[in-house]
Amino acid sequence: MPVRHQLLREAAEKEALATTFTTYARTLADTFEGIPSKPSDSEPFWKGPAAERYLTHAIRLRREMSDLENSCLATAESLRRRAQQLRTEAAQVPDPM
């Protein structure tokens, strides 16, 4: 049977990991800050077929970063729910005699 302090330690670890996931997820959007992702923004840098390839790639990467952010936030929420379950379980563990 798990001991209360073990459950609480595991809950704290999951909560800390959730905080890390959330912190990093919130900074992912900044990754593309200032990088051209519209034809008018990239015209000074890219011409012809290269411009189209660049924009296609930039748009795909932005979408993937958004998906990654959402996945990180969902994982963080799952970790927080599990941490709460562990704390609830720890509260029900009888005191050792």
TORSEDO-519943 format. One record per atom (N, C-alpha, C, O, CB): x, y, z. Coordinates in pm, 1 decimal. Glycine has a CB too. Example, Ala and Ser with C-alpha at 12.3 -4.5 7.8 and 13.67 -1.06 7.14 Angstrom:
! TORSEDO-519943
1319.0; -569.0; 780.0
1230.0; -450.0; 780.0
1320.0; -330.0; 780.0
1423.6; -331.9; 846.5
1130.8; -447.3; 904.6
1285.0; -225.0; 708.0
1367.0; -106.0; 714.0
1290.0; 3.0; 787.0
1340.9; 113.8; 803.9
1408.4; -59.8; 572.5
END
This chain:
! TORSEDO-519943
84.4; -117.5; 0.0
0.0; 0.0; 0.0
89.4; 124.4; 0.0
186.9; 130.8; 74.9
-96.3; -0.5; 122.4
56.6; 221.9; -82.9
138.9; 342.5; -87.9
132.3; 421.5; 43.2
31.6; 421.5; 114.1
94.7; 431.0; -204.2
240.2; 486.4; 71.0
249.4; 569.6; 189.8
211.8; 712.6; 151.2
239.6; 757.1; 39.8
392.6; 563.6; 252.3
149.3; 782.7; 242.8
99.9; 918.0; 216.8
208.7; 1008.2; 157.9
184.6; 1076.9; 58.6
46.0; 979.4; 345.6
327.2; 1008.5; 217.6
431.0; 1100.0; 168.8
475.8; 1064.3; 26.5
514.9; 1152.4; -50.0
551.8; 1098.0; 263.7
470.2; 935.9; -8.8
505.4; 896.4; -145.3
402.1; 950.8; -244.8
437.3; 1001.5; -351.3
515.1; 742.0; -156.4
276.3; 939.3; -208.5
170.2; 989.7; -294.9
179.3; 1141.3; -310.8
162.8; 1194.9; -420.4
33.3; 950.9; -239.0
205.6; 1208.6; -200.0
217.0; 1355.3; -205.4
339.5; 1398.9; -285.3
335.1; 1498.3; -357.7
224.1; 1413.7; -63.4
448.7; 1323.8; -271.6
568.7; 1355.0; -349.5
541.5; 1337.2; -499.2
580.1; 1421.0; -580.8
687.0; 1265.3; -305.3
475.4; 1228.1; -533.6
442.8; 1203.6; -673.9
348.1; 1311.9; -727.2
362.3; 1356.9; -841.0
379.3; 1063.9; -690.7
252.9; 1352.7; -645.3
161.2; 1460.2; -685.7
238.0; 1590.3; -709.1
212.1; 1661.3; -806.3
51.6; 1481.4; -578.4
331.3; 1621.2; -621.1
410.3; 1743.8; -635.4
497.1; 1738.2; -761.4
513.4; 1838.8; -830.6
498.9; 1765.7; -510.8
552.3; 1621.0; -790.6
633.8; 1605.2; -911.3
549.3; 1624.8; -1037.1
593.1; 1688.7; -1132.8
700.4; 1466.4; -913.5
429.7; 1570.3; -1036.3
340.7; 1585.9; -1151.7
297.8; 1731.6; -1167.4
288.6; 1782.1; -1279.3
216.9; 1495.3; -1137.0
272.1; 1797.8; -1057.8
234.1; 1939.4; -1061.8
349.1; 2024.1; -1115.8
327.4; 2115.3; -1195.5
193.0; 1988.7; -921.4
470.8; 1993.8; -1072.4
588.3; 2067.2; -1121.8
608.2; 2043.6; -1271.6
639.2; 2136.8; -1345.8
715.2; 2024.7; -1044.2
590.6; 1921.4; -1314.9
603.7; 1890.8; -1457.1
495.5; 1962.5; -1537.7
522.1; 2012.3; -1647.1
595.8; 1738.8; -1480.5
374.9; 1967.9; -1484.3
265.6; 2039.7; -1550.8
299.2; 2187.6; -1564.7
271.6; 2248.1; -1668.3
134.0; 2022.3; -1472.7
357.8; 2245.4; -1462.4
397.3; 2386.4; -1467.7
503.1; 2407.9; -1575.1
498.1; 2506.7; -1648.5
450.2; 2433.3; -1330.7
598.1; 2316.7; -1584.6
702.0; 2326.4; -1687.5
641.3; 2317.2; -1827.1
674.3; 2396.7; -1915.1
807.1; 2216.0; -1668.2
552.5; 2219.7; -1847.1
486.0; 2206.3; -1976.9
411.9; 2335.2; -2012.9
420.7; 2382.6; -2126.2
387.9; 2087.0; -1975.5
339.8; 2391.1; -1917.4
262.4; 2512.5; -1942.4
354.2; 2629.3; -1976.2
327.5; 2704.3; -2070.0
175.6; 2546.8; -1820.8
460.9; 2644.8; -1900.9
554.4; 2754.9; -1924.1
613.6; 2747.7; -2064.2
615.8; 2847.1; -2136.7
666.4; 2753.0; -1819.8
661.1; 2630.1; -2101.4
721.0; 2615.1; -2233.9
616.9; 2626.8; -2344.5
644.9; 2684.1; -2449.8
792.6; 2481.2; -2244.3
498.9; 2573.8; -2322.3
393.8; 2582.2; -2424.2
357.3; 2727.1; -2453.4
333.1; 2763.8; -2568.3
269.2; 2504.8; -2379.5
353.5; 2808.7; -2349.6
316.8; 2949.0; -2367.6
423.4; 3027.8; -2443.9
393.5; 3133.6; -2499.2
292.5; 3013.6; -2232.5
545.5; 2978.5; -2447.7
651.9; 3049.8; -2520.1
668.8; 2999.7; -2663.5
743.8; 3059.3; -2740.8
784.0; 3035.7; -2445.6
600.9; 2892.0; -2699.8
615.7; 2838.6; -2835.4
570.6; 2938.8; -2941.2
631.4; 2947.0; -3047.9
536.4; 2709.5; -2849.8
466.3; 3014.0; -2913.8
416.6; 3111.1; -3011.5
523.0; 3215.7; -3044.2
526.4; 3267.9; -3155.6
289.8; 3179.8; -2958.8
608.3; 3246.0; -2949.3
714.6; 3344.9; -2971.3
820.8; 3295.5; -3069.5
899.8; 3374.8; -3120.7
780.5; 3380.5; -2838.9
822.7; 3165.8; -3095.5
923.3; 3108.4; -3184.0
921.8; 3173.9; -3321.4
1027.5; 3195.5; -3380.7
901.6; 2959.1; -3198.0
804.5; 3205.6; -3372.2
793.0; 3262.5; -3506.0
775.4; 3414.0; -3504.9
747.8; 3473.8; -3608.9
677.5; 3199.1; -3578.4
790.7; 3474.9; -3391.0
778.2; 3621.2; -3382.7
880.1; 3687.2; -3474.3
1000.3; 3663.6; -3462.4
797.3; 3670.4; -3236.7
831.0; 3770.0; -3565.5
919.4; 3843.2; -3655.6
960.5; 3767.8; -3780.9
1026.8; 3824.7; -3867.6
1040.5; 3882.6; -3582.5
922.8; 3641.4; -3792.5
956.2; 3564.5; -3912.1
844.4; 3584.9; -4013.4
727.5; 3562.9; -3981.9
976.1; 3412.1; -3879.0
879.3; 3626.6; -4134.5
775.9; 3652.2; -4235.7
692.6; 3527.7; -4265.5
746.5; 3419.0; -4286.4
840.1; 3702.8; -4364.5
560.6; 3545.1; -4267.2
474.0; 3431.5; -4299.4
362.2; 3471.2; -4395.0
267.6; 3395.1; -4415.9
414.4; 3373.0; -4171.9
373.0; 3589.1; -4452.5
277.9; 3634.7; -4554.1
358.4; 3674.6; -4677.6
473.4; 3716.9; -4665.9
189.3; 3755.1; -4501.6
298.3; 3661.2; -4795.7
372.4; 3697.0; -4917.6
428.5; 3839.3; -4913.3
541.8; 3862.6; -4955.3
282.2; 3682.2; -5038.9
350.6; 3933.0; -4863.3
399.1; 4071.8; -4861.2
517.9; 4089.5; -4765.8
603.4; 4175.1; -4788.5
285.6; 4166.5; -4820.6
523.2; 4008.9; -4659.5
634.1; 4018.5; -4563.9
761.8; 3953.2; -4616.5
872.6; 3995.5; -4583.4
594.7; 3954.1; -4431.9
745.0; 3849.8; -4698.5
863.0; 3774.2; -4741.0
917.6; 3817.7; -4876.4
1023.8; 3770.3; -4916.9
830.0; 3628.0; -4745.9
848.6; 3906.1; -4947.6
894.7; 3948.6; -5080.0
1037.4; 4002.2; -5082.0
1109.9; 3975.4; -5177.8
802.8; 4053.3; -5133.1
1081.1; 4077.0; -4980.4
1219.9; 4125.4; -4985.2
1323.7; 4011.9; -4975.2
1439.2; 4030.4; -5013.7
1243.0; 4225.3; -4872.3
1283.4; 3896.5; -4924.5
1377.7; 3788.3; -4899.8
1366.2; 3673.3; -4998.8
1466.7; 3611.2; -5033.6
1358.5; 3736.2; -4761.9
1244.6; 3644.3; -5044.4
1220.2; 3527.4; -5126.8
1150.6; 3568.8; -5256.4
1059.2; 3651.3; -5255.8
1135.8; 3423.7; -5050.2
1194.8; 3510.7; -5365.6
1138.0; 3539.7; -5498.6
1101.5; 3409.1; -5568.6
1161.0; 3304.6; -5542.0
1238.6; 3621.7; -5585.7
1004.7; 3415.8; -5656.8
968.8; 3303.1; -5742.0
924.9; 3180.2; -5666.3
860.6; 3191.1; -5561.8
1082.9; 3267.8; -5828.3
959.3; 3061.0; -5718.5
916.4; 2935.5; -5656.2
969.5; 2919.3; -5513.4
904.8; 2855.4; -5430.4
962.0; 2818.0; -5741.0
1083.7; 2975.3; -5485.1
1139.2; 2966.2; -5349.5
1048.2; 3036.3; -5249.6
1034.1; 2990.9; -5136.0
1280.7; 3027.3; -5344.4
986.4; 3146.5; -5290.9
895.8; 3219.4; -5202.4
776.1; 3133.0; -5167.2
734.2; 3128.5; -5051.6
849.6; 3350.6; -5267.6
721.7; 3065.4; -5265.0
605.6; 2979.1; -5240.2
642.5; 2862.6; -5149.0
567.8; 2829.5; -5056.9
548.7; 2926.0; -5372.7
757.4; 2800.4; -5174.3
803.1; 2690.3; -5088.2
825.2; 2739.7; -4945.9
785.1; 2673.9; -4849.9
933.2; 2627.9; -5143.5
888.8; 2855.4; -4932.4
913.8; 2911.4; -4799.5
782.1; 2934.5; -4725.2
767.2; 2892.6; -4610.4
992.8; 3043.5; -4810.7
687.2; 3000.9; -4790.3
559.8; 3032.1; -4724.7
483.3; 2905.5; -4688.0
424.5; 2897.6; -4580.2
473.7; 3120.3; -4815.2
483.6; 2807.7; -4775.8
416.9; 2680.9; -4745.5
479.1; 2616.8; -4622.4
408.8; 2568.5; -4533.7
425.0; 2584.6; -4865.7
610.2; 2617.1; -4618.3
682.4; 2558.3; -4504.8
656.5; 2638.5; -4376.1
633.2; 2579.8; -4270.4
834.5; 2552.7; -4534.9
660.5; 2769.9; -4384.5
638.9; 2854.5; -4266.2
498.2; 2835.1; -4209.9
480.3; 2827.6; -4088.4
661.5; 3002.8; -4301.3
399.7; 2827.1; -4297.3
261.5; 2807.7; -4251.8
245.4; 2671.3; -4185.7
179.3; 2659.4; -4082.5
163.1; 2821.5; -4369.7
305.6; 2568.9; -4245.0
297.3; 2434.8; -4186.2
363.9; 2431.6; -4048.7
310.1; 2373.5; -3954.5
363.1; 2331.0; -4279.4
480.5; 2494.1; -4037.9
549.8; 2496.3; -3909.0
470.8; 2572.3; -3802.9
467.0; 2530.4; -3687.1
687.7; 2558.7; -3925.0
408.5; 2681.6; -3840.2
325.0; 2755.1; -3744.6
210.2; 2667.4; -3694.7
179.6; 2665.5; -3575.4
269.3; 2883.9; -3809.2
147.3; 2594.8; -3787.2
36.7; 2507.3; -3749.8
86.8; 2396.2; -3656.9
22.1; 2364.6; -3557.1
-30.2; 2446.9; -3876.0
201.3; 2337.6; -3689.7
257.2; 2232.5; -3605.4
294.6; 2285.1; -3467.6
276.8; 2215.7; -3367.5
379.1; 2170.8; -3672.2
346.1; 2407.0; -3462.0
379.7; 2466.7; -3332.6
252.9; 2489.2; -3250.6
252.5; 2470.2; -3129.0
456.0; 2600.1; -3351.8
147.1; 2529.3; -3317.0
19.3; 2547.0; -3248.3
-31.6; 2412.9; -3195.1
-79.9; 2404.7; -3082.1
-84.9; 2610.2; -3343.2
-20.8; 2308.3; -3276.7
-60.3; 2174.4; -3232.4
24.5; 2129.6; -3113.6
-27.2; 2071.5; -3018.2
-47.5; 2073.4; -3347.8
154.2; 2156.7; -3119.8
243.4; 2121.2; -3009.6
205.1; 2196.3; -2882.9
202.8; 2138.4; -2774.3
389.2; 2150.9; -3046.6
175.0; 2324.6; -2896.4
132.5; 2403.5; -2780.4
6.4; 2343.3; -2718.9
-2.0; 2327.1; -2597.2
107.5; 2551.0; -2820.6
-91.1; 2310.3; -2802.7
-215.7; 2251.8; -2752.2
-190.7; 2117.8; -2684.3
-250.8; 2088.5; -2581.0
-316.3; 2234.3; -2866.0
-103.2; 2036.9; -2741.2
-70.1; 1907.5; -2680.9
-1.5; 1924.2; -2545.9
-30.8; 1851.4; -2451.1
19.3; 1826.8; -2774.6
89.7; 2020.3; -2537.7
158.8; 2045.9; -2411.0
60.2; 2092.7; -2304.3
67.5; 2049.6; -2189.2
270.0; 2151.0; -2430.2
-30.8; 2180.0; -2342.3
-129.6; 2229.7; -2246.4
-225.2; 2118.4; -2202.8
-263.9; 2111.9; -2086.1
-208.9; 2346.4; -2307.2
-263.1; 2031.3; -2295.8
-349.6; 1918.1; -2260.5
-276.5; 1821.3; -2167.5
-335.4; 1769.0; -2072.9
-396.9; 1844.2; -2387.6
-149.6; 1798.2; -2194.6
-69.8; 1711.2; -2108.2
-56.9; 1771.8; -1969.1
-67.3; 1701.1; -1869.0
69.6; 1687.3; -2169.1
-34.4; 1901.7; -1963.0
-24.0; 1969.3; -1833.4
-153.7; 1954.4; -1754.8
-151.1; 1929.6; -1634.3
9.9; 2118.5; -1852.5
-266.0; 1969.4; -1822.5
-394.7; 1955.4; -1754.2
-414.8; 1813.2; -1704.2
-466.3; 1792.3; -1594.3
-509.5; 1994.9; -1847.4
-374.7; 1716.0; -1783.9
-384.2; 1576.3; -1742.8
-296.1; 1548.8; -1620.5
-336.8; 1478.2; -1528.1
-344.1; 1484.0; -1858.8
-177.0; 1604.5; -1621.2
-87.0; 1588.6; -1506.2
-146.7; 1651.4; -1380.3
-135.9; 1595.5; -1271.2
50.1; 1651.6; -1536.2
-209.0; 1766.6; -1396.3
-271.3; 1832.2; -1280.4
-388.3; 1749.3; -1225.6
-406.1; 1737.8; -1104.4
-320.3; 1973.3; -1319.0
-467.2; 1692.1; -1316.8
-577.9; 1606.9; -1270.2
-523.2; 1485.7; -1194.6
-576.2; 1448.1; -1090.1
-665.6; 1560.3; -1389.9
-418.2; 1425.7; -1247.4
-359.0; 1309.3; -1180.6
-299.1; 1349.3; -1045.7
-310.4; 1274.7; -948.5
-250.7; 1244.8; -1270.0
-236.8; 1464.1; -1039.4
-181.5; 1511.9; -912.4
-293.3; 1529.3; -809.5
-276.4; 1494.8; -692.6
-105.4; 1645.4; -932.6
-406.2; 1582.4; -852.8
-519.5; 1599.6; -760.2
-571.5; 1463.6; -713.7
-606.2; 1447.6; -596.7
-633.8; 1680.3; -827.7
-577.1; 1366.4; -803.3
-619.6; 1231.5; -764.2
-524.3; 1172.9; -660.3
-567.4; 1109.5; -564.0
-627.0; 1139.2; -887.6
-396.1; 1194.4; -680.8
-297.3; 1143.0; -584.7
-311.3; 1211.0; -449.1
-298.6; 1145.7; -345.5
-154.8; 1163.0; -638.4
-337.3; 1340.9; -448.8
-357.4; 1410.8; -321.2
-483.0; 1359.7; -250.5
-484.3; 1344.4; -128.3
-367.8; 1563.2; -344.2
-586.9; 1333.9; -327.0
-710.2; 1279.2; -269.4
-684.0; 1140.3; -212.2
-730.0; 1108.1; -102.6
-822.8; 1273.4; -375.8
-610.8; 1059.0; -285.9
-575.0; 926.5; -239.0
-489.2; 934.1; -112.4
-507.5; 856.1; -19.0
-501.1; 850.0; -348.5
-396.6; 1028.3; -111.0
-308.9; 1044.7; 6.4
-389.9; 1083.8; 129.4
-358.0; 1041.9; 240.7
-200.2; 1151.2; -21.1
-493.3; 1162.9; 110.3
-574.9; 1206.6; 222.7
-652.7; 1089.3; 282.3
-694.9; 1094.8; 397.8
-671.2; 1317.6; 178.7
-671.4; 984.4; 204.5
-748.3; 868.5; 251.9
-661.4; 760.1; 311.8
-712.7; 664.3; 369.6
-828.5; 810.3; 139.3
-530.0; 773.9; 298.9
-438.7; 673.2; 354.9
-438.5; 689.5; 507.3
-418.6; 799.5; 558.7
-292.2; 688.1; 295.6
-460.7; 578.9; 578.4
-461.2; 589.3; 725.6
-320.2; 620.4; 778.1
-219.0; 583.1; 718.9
-514.1; 457.3; 789.4
-319.2; 689.6; 890.3
-191.2; 720.5; 955.7
-127.4; 591.4; 1005.5
-196.1; 501.9; 1054.7
-211.2; 820.7; 1073.6
6.9; 582.7; 992.0
75.4; 462.7; 1043.9
68.8; 463.1; 1196.8
65.8; 567.9; 1261.2
224.8; 457.5; 995.1
66.8; 345.6; 1250.2
56.0; 335.5; 1396.3
188.1; 331.8; 1460.9
196.8; 323.4; 1583.4
-20.8; 215.2; 1436.4
END
